[in-house]
Amino acid sequence: MDNNEFNGGNSLMLKICAFIVDKRNLFFLIYAILCIFSAISRNWVSVENQLAEYLPESSETWQGLKLMEKEFTTYGSVKVMVANIDIDQALLIKDDIENIDGVFSCEVDDSEDHYNDGCALFNITFDYDEKEEICLDLLEQVKKYFDRYDYYLSTTLGDTQSELIDKEMSVISIIVVIVVVAVLLLTSQAYAEVPVLLLTFGSAALVQMGTNFLLGTISFVSDSVTIVLQLALSVDYAVIFLNRYKEEHESLPYREACIMALSKSIPEICGSSLTTIGGLVAMLFMQFGIGRDMGIVLIKAILLSLLSVFLLMPGIIMIFAGLMEKTQHKNFIPKIPFVGKFAYATRYIIAPAFIVTIIVASRISAGTPYVYGYSQITPPLINEVQKAQNMQDENFNSDNMVALVFPSGDYDKEKKLIEDLLAQDCVTKVTGLANTEALNGYTLTDKLTPRQFSELLNIDYEIAELVYTAYAVNDEDYAKVVNGLAGYKVPLIDMFMFVYKEVDEGYVTLSDELMDKLENANTMMNFAKKQLQGEEYSRILVFLSLPQESDETFAFLEKMHTMAEKYYDEDKIYVVGESVSQYDLKKCFGRDNKVTGIISILAVLVVLLFTFKSAGMPVLLIAVIQGCIWINFSIPAIEHDNLFFLGYLIVSSIQMGANIDYAIVIAGRYTELRAGMGKKEAIINTMNLSFPTIITSGTMLAVAGTLIGKMTSDCAIYGIGKCLGRGTIISILITMFVLPQILLVGDKIIELTAFVMNMPMQAEARSGSMRIDGLIRGHVDGNLYGTFHGIVRGKINAFIDNNDVKELDESNELSNDATTEEG
């Protein structure tokens, strides 16, 4: 083939590919700049660690959290359990901690809530909102103080959990890379192919991480697993291009082989990627935002991998081309004719048995025990944060706390609601302004007359009357001033804060003793009020003896709403907490499960219809992979193994989008070979030719998923990894040992449901040297029937599909022998 064909170009695609190969130094420069920028910008990515932030805006949890952020102050707090100390030591520690500047309080006493079996539990509260940076400084001071003790600390401050997960995923990524290198060494034909593939993927992975900042904030799940999944899902694209290059190089020099390989790989790789992207698109329609977040990040990862293969890899191949020839080695992947023979012999047994199996699996998988929080899942690793929490839970009761938010302004209603809640057996404690003790048995919201107020503070009654008169005037309640103040009652917290304001502004002067008492009371009341009462809403903290997640818990959450509706409008009541978040997630799951399942199947179905131009083939392939999904999720149902719901939503989409590629490889080969040979011979050759591709890609994804599932302490990531690894292994086994039988039995159905008419082919008579790419039926110095890629030198009289024949100039003839390869 002469250079004019590439440079002058009969094909726009060839012209574009020639530009990419010839201008490789330009693309090297572009990628070098992108990689340097990405190495810096990856630190700009903001990561969200709270699952509740991804609930839909219509959910009670999301609305309640946003309202509480606006209305209330949540002070930074820490729980520290110290083992092997007596109560006297604990009280001395309490004094030391309270002397730290910025610590508001440190609670510990000899009750079973704070001291048990030689262990003391300290509840430390800082004097700052948990969002303020100073809380992290105070946290470090607290840790430093307790270093001398055997202590276990838990807090919501900082990103300790996220940092630990990052470390785990770094280890997993290194191991996955080692496994990938090992697999590539076994499946490649030259040692120098490995750096070509790793450089291509490494560049795509770095650019992927560096461009995440464009999305603003991504979830901790996406941040943790995307790189490993990107490698497992998209390494196939580089392998396809490299294999195509080796085919072309059998008859073409480096440059021309690279150009021709790229022109043929682009449509092939794009077609392969569409099924994966189609499966991921389903995640974009999830109500639960982590699905959308992960779908966007993974689709971006695949697109960047495609660009890396199309723009960067050709130049890398040109650099390593000579070295690849010098480092060729034996291909260690064996032929497996026994699989095809087994398939042909068992086609009427395995195919019907599989239909029965997936029907049973669909029923069993419907009973998978999904959970929506972490409390009922034990991950394979326990990190320091989890260990500390577990130690605290083992030694001290840990009640399930939820917040009930309602309109403020009526302390009497609040008090009645608290009494109603305390009457419930499952409520152990309620904290609100209306039941928080202030002084001498009075609560913060108890209404006192001037006489009661004077007795409480031990001041003259006349002074109390003056204060109440000033309060009434300030409140524009002049009737009380005129008719007398003897029966005028004001909530204690309101009166204390009014008096403090008057003193602070210089209108009232008190004795030093009374001023100290007022200062202390004001500090405590302000602290309580900021947490429990906002401008428009109040909240009470309800502690339950119920588990975080159970049908009984979810039923009581509904009951809390009913109880609050006796006093407040239904649309102004919010219950917020871990249990409510999990209840909202359960509601999301029902809808997301149906939507992702339907959309992933439809998206993949559309791609397959255009790929195979048959209605029967896509249905068969989707049925096989959907069967694999049902079998995958039947296992936790049989084992009664709780599964975090996110694992199903994400893995089922990935399994449908990515694992179906294995089925496409086998079905595509079989369709091609079946045109020129019998069923038995076609399926034997199909399995021989498909095995290297499936074992390469499948091993990487299976290992990546399994390692994620075995080496993480996060329950969500653990569920995704475990299900993905197991699902990929199941998909490999089914496509290798069940799909062939289904194709053999369904052969007639596929043929009858084809909707592309075969146009009559015109016979061509030629002689000389020529390159042919396509289906040949006829005489070429002998009879051939099959898909042909190569050079012919001699005479030809045959039907040639698509008329894809290029005559070669004898002076530039690249091969004297015809080279054939079955597609």
Salt bridges, closest charged atoms under 4 A:
ASP22 OD1 - ARG255 NE 2.92
GLU53 OE1 - LYS66 NZ 3.28
GLU60 OE2 - HIS561 NE2 2.48
GLU98 OE2 - LYS94 NZ 3.27
GLU140 OE2 - LYS143 NZ 3.87
GLU193 OE2 - LYS246 NZ 3.01
GLU247 OE1 - ARG244 NH1 3.38
GLU248 OE2 - LYS264 NZ 3.14
GLU248 OE1 - ARG771 NH2 2.86
GLU256 OE2 - ARG255 NH1 3.17
GLU268 OE1 - ARG244 NH2 3.17
GLU325 OE2 - HIS249 NE2 2.35
ASP412 OD2 - LYS447 NZ 3.70
ASP420 OD2 - LYS566 NZ 3.30
ASP446 OD1 - LYS415 NZ 3.63
ASP551 OD1 - LYS586 NZ 3.58
ASP592 OD1 - ARG591 NH1 3.07
ASP641 OD2 - LYS722 NZ 2.68
ASP747 OD1 - ARG674 NE 3.34
GLU764 OE1 - ARG766 NH2 2.92
ASP773 OD1 - LYS264 NZ 2.84
ASP773 OD2 - ARG771 NE 3.09
ASP773 OD1 - HIS789 ND1 2.90
ASP804 OD1 - LYS806 NZ 3.08
GLU807 OE2 - ARG766 NH1 3.38
GLU813 OE2 - ARG793 NE 3.63
